[in-house]
Amino acid sequence: MTSSPVTRRRHPALLFALLVVALTAVGGVYALVAPGGAATADTRPYTASDVEAGQRLFKANCSTCHGQQGQGTSDGPSLVGVGPASVDFQVGTGRMPLAGPAVQAQRSENVMFDDEQIRQMAAYVDSLGPGPQLPDEKYASGVGGDVARGGEIYRVNCAMCHNFAGSGGALTRGKFAPPLHNIEGKHIYEAMLTGPQSMPVFDDLNIDAEAKRDVIAYLHHLDQNENFGGLSLGNLGPVADGFFFWAFGIPLMLGAAVWLARKAA
């Protein structure tokens, strides 16, 4: 007779040890390959006075919708973890405080707060939970960016909503992609970084800091371009061109045909 092989039993702690080793390895690899902080300005830590001043401004102007602690309400989302970049974009472009109930907040030239007050509110929101930081001016300005490469990136990732010429476009359920003409570079960068409203997030894993700078350079290049092709019709593409043709071109041709027929008679 042959004896059956002895089954080896694993120690109960072995699985736990392997899990710890695997998690440590994954964390180490991520730390090596994850993008660094070169794309954001070193604006932290804010001083305690900045946070206190920002809290007062927040409670006086934002807490009605976002809650006393930024936790969100039925009228506004939570701001925990949205980061200073989101505050600077929303308040700096005049979208917030929201003027009234609407499907989408619109950009306004009437910004209610100065740069220092916006920075203080950003400091307070940053204290609620970590989030995207303010972009580094080296990248946000667009200076030195590759316009041709920025155009390629823009057409692949942005043109389907914002139009090939940055003129904006309609989305579903009353929403819209706003025009991108004459917008400060840091606000373009912050929008890509935070994904406001219907816009997807393009963090540094999707579009890195240099690529964002190229996109900003391209959009600023469009702002400086003169149109040598006659009437631009808002650069809205074939819809505007077709409307112009049907509204003016066809009646003109019909009128010319009637006039020629009467003249021949």
Phi, psi and omega in degrees: 000145177254137181280144179290144181298145180281125179282126180275132179259134178280146178293138182302332183277352184295316180299317179297318180296318178297321179297318179297317179297317181296316180295321178296319179295315179298316179298321179294318178296317180298320180297330180281321187262344182294143179297144180279191184266022184293337185274355181238149180282147180276080184259357180253156359279144172287156177284160179298326179292326176298314181295319180295315179296320178295323178295320178296316179297319181297313182294329181281334190236342189236336190292338179302320181263323188260358179089155183299328180249018180069019184280350180091155177220186177292343181261351182198149184286166174293144178252010178288116178090003179282336174084164180297329181298321180292319178297314181298322179290308186294316182278322182291338177262005178079008179287327179237146357297143183296130183294329181182171179302130181202160178294324184211137177290136182253149177296143180222143177282345181271078179282127187283339188235151176275176186299321181293319179293321177297319179297321179292319177295322177297322178298317180294314180297324178296329180288342180284334182170144183294144179201185181304131182271171178295140182288153175289132182302332180301326180263323186288335182288333184083353181294130181085002180284156179274106185296318182296315179293321177298323178296320178295314180297319180297315183294329180284321191252338192236331190295332182295338177252316187268003179079150184299333181254013180073025183271359180084176180188166181278144174244197182273156172054043175082358180276166182206155172267118187290157174295154185245025182276136172054049177250138180300140185303320183294330179286328174295315180299314182297324178295318178295324185284326187251340179062064182291141174055241185276356185280136175289161178275130174244081180282186185290346175281334177271304179229113186286178187299318180295321179293321176299318178300321179295319178297316179297318178299320179296315181294322177292328175294320177298324179298328184270347184287137171268149180266115181259013184253024182085214181292127181279338182054035178078006182053041182264004174084205189295337180295309179294320179298316180295320179297317179299318181296314181290324184281328185239320185293309183295314176302323178297316180292321177297317178298319179295321180294318179296318181295318179294321180295317179293323180294322180291328180288000000 
